[in-house]
Amino acid sequence: MPNQVRAVLFDRDGTLCVDVPYNGDPDRVEPVATAPAALWRLRAAGVATAVVSNQSGIGRGLVTGRQVDAVNRRLDALLGGLGPILVCPHAPDAGCPCRKPAPALLLAAADRLGVHPGSCAFVGDIGSDMAAAAAAAMRGVLVPTPVTRAVEVAAAVEVAPDLLTAVDRLLGDDPATRVARVGPAARSGRS
């Protein structure tokens, strides 16, 4: 397929895991409900994954880089391997090129995966995620949460109600066939 997605990049907080502001505690990491099934589907399809996350708590002095790394390791362990995890540690006013909505980290993730950016998709929960996807020439899918503003939902090119639906769309699958294709843990509600 000419438009086949070869890699899916994810925002971390609010997208792969429940958003705990400035979380530095691995014990507080909780994957979103459909994350295990969504990642299982991508692995089964041979699609690479990575995480791209703004972690301004480091630049603000609220968490350390080691704490963020520990949270990332815990999420990686809970979800069975996420691929490269790239983090912008800067505060919003630092003017760095790696903070979303700038595309630098998304492009770096595609490079680390050995995939052309145009063959990647980026899934996130806020408007800056979608702006970063557009700036990197990637397909963006917004999965809104209670903190996603209505204006961000209205501006998004593509919106999915949950992570599994977003992945199904990226893989070009009909949601009606999803139950037959997801792993046993997803069907039973266990993760």
C-alpha positions as CSV (number, residue, x, y, z in Angstrom):
1,M,0.0,0.0,0.0
2,P,1.5,3.4,-0.9
3,N,0.1,5.2,2.1
4,Q,1.0,2.4,4.6
5,V,1.9,3.5,8.1
6,R,5.3,2.0,8.9
7,A,5.7,3.6,12.4
8,V,3.4,5.2,14.9
9,L,4.7,7.7,17.4
10,F,2.8,8.5,20.6
11,D,2.6,11.3,23.0
12,R,3.1,9.9,26.5
13,D,0.9,11.7,29.1
14,G,-2.8,11.5,28.4
15,T,-2.2,9.3,25.3
16,L,-0.4,6.2,26.5
17,C,-0.8,6.7,30.2
18,V,-3.2,8.6,32.5
19,D,-1.9,12.1,32.8
20,V,-0.4,12.8,36.3
21,P,1.1,16.3,36.0
22,Y,4.9,16.3,36.4
23,N,4.9,12.7,37.4
24,G,8.3,11.5,38.8
25,D,6.9,8.4,40.5
26,P,6.9,5.1,38.5
27,D,4.3,3.7,40.9
28,R,1.8,6.3,39.7
29,V,2.0,5.1,36.0
30,E,-1.3,3.8,34.7
31,P,-1.7,2.9,31.0
32,V,-4.9,4.2,29.4
33,A,-7.5,1.4,29.0
34,T,-6.9,0.6,25.3
35,A,-3.1,1.1,25.2
36,P,-2.2,-2.6,25.7
37,A,-4.6,-3.7,22.9
38,A,-3.5,-0.9,20.6
39,L,0.2,-1.7,21.0
40,W,-0.5,-5.4,20.5
41,R,-2.2,-4.6,17.2
42,L,0.7,-2.6,16.0
43,R,3.2,-5.3,16.9
44,A,1.1,-7.9,15.2
45,A,1.1,-5.7,12.1
46,G,4.9,-5.2,12.2
47,V,4.6,-1.5,12.8
48,A,7.3,0.2,14.7
49,T,6.6,2.5,17.7
50,A,8.2,5.3,19.6
51,V,7.2,7.9,22.2
52,V,7.8,11.7,21.9
53,S,7.0,13.7,25.0
54,N,7.4,17.2,26.4
55,Q,8.6,16.9,30.0
56,S,8.8,20.6,31.0
57,G,8.8,19.5,34.7
58,I,12.6,18.9,34.2
59,G,13.2,22.4,33.0
60,R,10.9,23.8,35.7
61,G,12.8,22.0,38.4
62,L,9.8,19.9,39.5
63,V,11.2,16.5,38.5
64,T,14.6,15.2,37.6
65,G,15.6,13.6,34.3
66,R,16.2,10.4,36.3
67,Q,12.7,10.5,37.6
68,V,11.3,10.9,34.1
69,D,13.4,8.1,32.9
70,A,12.1,5.9,35.7
71,V,8.5,6.7,34.7
72,N,9.3,6.0,31.1
73,R,10.9,2.6,32.0
74,R,7.8,1.7,34.0
75,L,5.4,2.6,31.2
76,D,7.7,0.6,28.7
77,A,7.6,-2.4,31.0
78,L,3.8,-2.2,31.5
79,L,3.1,-2.0,27.8
80,G,5.6,-4.5,26.6
81,G,8.1,-2.3,24.9
82,L,7.5,1.1,23.3
83,G,10.6,1.6,21.1
84,P,12.7,4.8,21.5
85,I,11.4,7.3,24.0
86,L,12.4,10.9,23.2
87,V,11.9,13.7,25.7
88,C,12.1,17.4,25.5
89,P,13.3,18.5,29.0
90,H,12.9,22.2,28.4
91,A,10.5,24.7,30.0
92,P,8.0,26.2,27.5
93,D,9.9,29.6,27.4
94,A,13.3,28.0,26.6
95,G,12.8,28.4,22.9
96,C,14.2,25.0,22.1
97,P,13.6,23.3,18.8
98,C,12.6,20.0,20.3
99,R,9.5,21.0,22.3
100,K,6.2,20.2,20.5
101,P,4.7,21.8,18.5
102,A,8.2,22.0,16.9
103,P,8.8,18.8,14.8
104,A,12.4,18.1,15.8
105,L,11.7,15.2,18.2
106,L,9.2,13.6,15.9
107,L,11.7,13.7,13.0
108,A,14.4,12.3,15.3
109,A,12.1,9.4,16.3
110,A,11.4,8.6,12.7
111,D,15.2,8.7,12.0
112,R,15.9,6.4,15.0
113,L,13.3,3.9,13.6
114,G,14.8,4.2,10.1
115,V,11.4,5.3,8.7
116,H,10.7,8.2,6.4
117,P,8.6,10.8,8.3
118,G,5.9,10.6,5.6
119,S,5.4,6.9,6.6
120,C,4.8,7.8,10.2
121,A,1.7,8.8,12.2
122,F,1.7,10.7,15.5
123,V,-1.1,10.1,18.1
124,G,-1.6,12.7,20.8
125,D,-4.2,14.3,23.0
126,I,-3.7,18.1,22.5
127,G,-3.4,20.6,19.7
128,S,0.4,21.0,20.0
129,D,0.7,17.3,19.2
130,M,-1.3,17.7,16.0
131,A,0.7,20.8,15.1
132,A,3.9,18.9,15.6
133,A,2.6,16.1,13.4
134,A,1.7,18.6,10.6
135,A,5.1,20.3,10.9
136,A,6.8,16.9,10.5
137,A,4.6,16.0,7.5
138,M,3.1,13.1,9.5
139,R,-0.5,12.0,9.8
140,G,-1.8,13.2,13.1
141,V,-4.6,11.6,15.1
142,L,-6.1,13.3,18.1
143,V,-7.5,11.2,20.9
144,P,-9.2,13.8,23.2
145,T,-9.2,13.6,26.9
146,P,-11.0,15.8,29.4
147,V,-8.2,18.4,29.2
148,T,-8.3,18.6,25.4
149,R,-9.9,21.9,24.4
150,A,-12.9,22.0,22.1
151,V,-11.0,24.3,19.7
152,E,-8.3,21.6,19.4
153,V,-10.8,18.9,18.6
154,A,-12.4,21.2,16.0
155,A,-9.1,21.9,14.4
156,A,-7.8,18.3,14.2
157,V,-7.8,16.7,10.8
158,E,-8.5,13.3,12.4
159,V,-10.0,12.5,15.8
160,A,-10.5,9.1,17.3
161,P,-12.5,8.3,20.5
162,D,-9.7,6.1,22.0
163,L,-6.3,4.7,21.3
164,L,-7.4,1.4,19.9
165,T,-9.7,3.1,17.4
166,A,-6.9,5.4,16.4
167,V,-4.6,2.4,15.7
168,D,-7.3,0.5,13.8
169,R,-7.8,3.5,11.5
170,L,-4.0,3.9,11.0
171,L,-3.9,0.2,10.1
172,G,-6.8,0.6,7.7
173,D,-9.0,-1.9,9.5
174,D,-12.7,-1.9,9.7
175,P,-13.7,-1.5,13.4
176,A,-16.4,-4.2,12.9
177,T,-13.6,-6.8,12.5
178,R,-11.6,-5.6,15.5
179,V,-12.8,-8.2,18.0
180,A,-11.5,-11.0,15.9
181,R,-8.1,-9.4,15.5
182,V,-7.1,-8.1,19.0
183,G,-5.3,-10.2,21.6
184,P,-7.1,-12.2,24.2
185,A,-6.4,-9.7,27.0
186,A,-8.1,-6.9,25.0
187,R,-11.2,-9.0,24.4
188,S,-11.6,-9.9,28.0
189,G,-10.8,-6.4,29.3
190,R,-7.6,-7.6,31.1
191,S,-4.3,-6.0,30.5
